[in-house]
Amino acid sequence: MTQDALLKLLEADARLSDQQIADRLGVDVATVAAKRAALEKAGRIVGYQAIVNDDEEGVSAFIEVRCTPERGGGFDRLASRIARFKEVRSCYLISGGFDLLVMVEAPTLLEVARFVSENLASMQGVISTATHFRLKTYKNNGLIFADEPEAERLPLFPDYGLEQDAFPAGDGNAAFRHPRVL
């Protein structure tokens, strides 16, 4: 049994018991239990949680934060302070035009705005923020939320309702003219 196989099963369904995992991987339960415990102790598995579709409850926002790195600590100390706020669900160091990406949740839009203006933007070391509000979730943590039928593909050449003989036979440029120009 590989570590990756165990992690892939747990990422897909964290409710699987050690027995279910052992059955799927063809190993004994003790091996699965020992490997899971070792991954938890090493900090590779940091928790188990349900993925909830909360599109209709509360407000989620993704906030890009530009900040000044601290001497001897870079972005780590500031990111650690930001991550401690109860509104913060995730905090990442990112590449690009901003330094940190912070995901926050609050009951109302006003509370997200208040969090950004009173807590985040006013922190020493924060240069600027840009807030993006989540409108709808299509996929989260590998799980697709909307089971909508695939959209029908548009035809490559639209049918303008023209008859077959709309273009005179033998006219080599007929295929390149717009039908309404005739």
N, C-alpha and C positions, 0 to 999 in steps of 0.2 A: 504494500500500500504506500502510495506516495503522499507527501504532504499536500501537494497541489490538488490531488484527487479529493482528499478530505475537505480541504478549504472550499473547493468548487461545490461540493454537495451542501456544505453548511451555508455558503452564500446563496444558493438557490432555495434552501429551506432550513432555517436554523432550528426548526422544531424536530428535526430528525433525531431519533434516539441513537445511542451507540450501537444497539442491536440492528437497527435499520441500516445504518451506515455499513456495519460489518457485512450484512447480507448483500448489499449492493457492490461492495468492493471485494467480496470473497475472502475476508480475513476474519480472525476471531475478535470477539467483543473486547477482550483485554487489550489487544493491540490498538484498537480505535480509542479506547478510554485513555490509554497511556499517551498516545499521540496528541489527542485533544488537550489533555492536561499540560503536556509539554508546550504546546502552542499558546495556551492561555498564560502559562508562567512566563514564557519568553516575550509576551506582549504582542504576539502576532494576531491572536484573537483577543480583541479588547472588549467585546460585549456581544449580546444577542438582542435583537429588537425586531418588532413588527414594522413593516412598511405600511403606513397609513395614507390613504387618499384623502387629504384634507383640503381639497380645492375649495370647498364651500364653507370652511371654517377658518376664521382668522385671516391674517395677511402675512405673506412671506415676501421678503425682499432680498435681492442680491446686491451687496454694496461693494463697489470697488474703492479701495482706500490707497491713496498715495501717501507715503510717510517717509520720514527721514530715518535712516538706520542709525542705531546708537553705537557709539564706540565700544567695542568689546562685546557687544551683544547682537549687533545687526538688527534684524527685524524681530528676533525671538522674544525679547522682553515686551515689546509693544503688542505683538500678536498674542502673547500669553495674557496680558491685561485685558485685551479686547475679548478673548475667548471666555473669560470669567463672567461676563455679563449674562444674566438669565435669559435675555432675549436672543442671544447668539446660539444658533444651532450648529454651525460649522464655521471654521476659519482656516483659510489656506494661504500660503505664500505662493504667488503666481508670477509668471513671466509676462512681459508686455508693458503696456503703458501705465499699469497700476502695480502696486506691490502686494496687497492683500485682497482676497475675496472673502467677504463675510456674509454668511446667510443668516438672516434674522427672522423671527416670527413674533407676532404680537396680535392681540385681539382686533385692533383697528389700524387703519392707515395713519391716523393721527398719532397713535402710540409709536409706530415705526418712525415717523417723522421726528417725534420728540426724542426718541432714542438716538437718532442720527445727530440731531442738532445739539442736544444737551450732553450726551455721553461720548459719542464717537468723534464728531468733528471738533469738539473742544479739547480733546486729549492732546497733551504735549507730544509733539512728534508727528501728528497727523497734519498733512499739508492740504489734502482735499479729498472729497468723497463724491461718488456718483452712484445713485440709488436706482435700481431696476426692480420693479414689482412683478412678481410671478402672477400671470393671468390664468394659466391652465397647465396642468401636468399631463404630459403624454407618456413619459417613461421615467421611472425613478428606480435607481439601484438595479437596473437590468429588467425591471418588470414593466410591461406595457399596460397602461391604465385604460386606454380607449380602444375598445374592440369595434372599430368602425370599418365598414367594407372598404377595400382599396378603391381609390378614385379611378373612374374610367379614363383611359388615356385619350387625349384629344387626337383626332386624325392629323396625319402629317400634312395632307392637302385638304383643306376644308371644302365642303360641298357648298357652292354658292347657289345651288338650285338651277344651274345651267344645263341646257340640253347638250347632248353629245355633239351636235353640229354647230355649237356656238362659235367655234373657231373654224375658219375656212380650211379645208383640206389643203395640204401642201404649203401652208404658211409656216415656215420654220421658226418664226418668232412668237407664234400664238401662245405657246406654253409660258412665255415670259411676260405677257401682258396681263394687267389686272382686268378681270372680266367686265368691270364697269366702264372701262376706257373704250371698249369696242364701239 
